[in-house]
């Protein structure tokens, strides 16, 4: 994985995007600027994962981007999530201190 991470860090984003699209075909659902952002985040997550020996960092990043691609695959869902809210959903409750019970 270190070799792949180093290779991707030294090739143009467009080249890396083509290579990664072969493994992650759902990248084709994303707009071009999002694909470039994916490549940047993939390289960063791969570096962190390789350095820590903890691949959950990369796996979580991939899950997030795949979920984003799923939204782009559904035009109605994309419209709903991208547009303004039509109604006021009321006040937002104050944050709860998660440590309050530990005292």
N, C-alpha and C positions, 0 to 999 in steps of 0.2 A: 504494500500500500504506500510506503514511503516513496517508492520510485514513481508511482502514479501521481502522487501529490506533488512531487518535485517537477515532473513533466508538465502537469497542468499549470503550475505556477509560472512556467517559462514559455508558454505558447499564447498566441493571441486569444482573446476571449471567444471570438467567433469559431476558432478551430477547436477549442475546448468544448464549446457548446455542441458542435457537430459530434464530437467523440462521445460526450455524455448523453446525447440524444439517442444513441444506439442502445445504451443501457437503460435509459429512462425515457421511453417514447412519449410519455405524457408531457414532456417539455414542449412538444409541438402545440399544445393547447395554450401556452403562455404567450403574452406579448413579448416582442423582442427585448424591450428594456428589462422585463422581469427575468428573461432567460439570462441576460448578462448579470443581473443581481444574483441569480441562482448559482452561476459559475463562480462568482466571487465568494459567496457563502460556502459553496461546496469545498473550495480550496481551503478556506479558513477552517472549516469544521474537520476536514481531512487532516490538516496539520495538527490541530489540537488533539484529535483522536489518536493519531499516530504517536504524538509526543507523550500522551497520557496512557496509551495502551487501553483506552476506554472508548469503544466504538459506539456507545450510546449517544455521544455528542453528534456524530454524523448521522446516526439512525433517526434521531429526533428532528434534525434539520431536514432530512429527506421526507419524513412523515408530514411535516408542515408544508413543504412545497408541493407534495403530491395532493394534499388537501386543497391547496390553492388552485392547482390544475383542475381538480374536480369541480370547483366553483366555476371556473372558466368554461368547463364542458357543459354547464347548464345555464343557458342564456337567461332564463327567468330568475334563477337564484342569483346570478351575477347582477342582474338589474336590481333585485331587492337589496342586496348587500352593498351595492355601490351608490345607490340613490339616497336622497335625504329621507328622514323619517317624516311621515305624514301627520303624526299626532304626538302630543306630549305624553310621555309615559309616566309622568309624575316625578316627585322628588327622589333623588338618589339617597339611600340611607348612608349614614356615616359609617366609615370602616370600623370593623370590630377588631379589638386588640386580641390576637390569638394567644397571647401570653397571659391574659387576665386570669385564666383558671390555674395557671402554674404558680400564682402568688400565694 
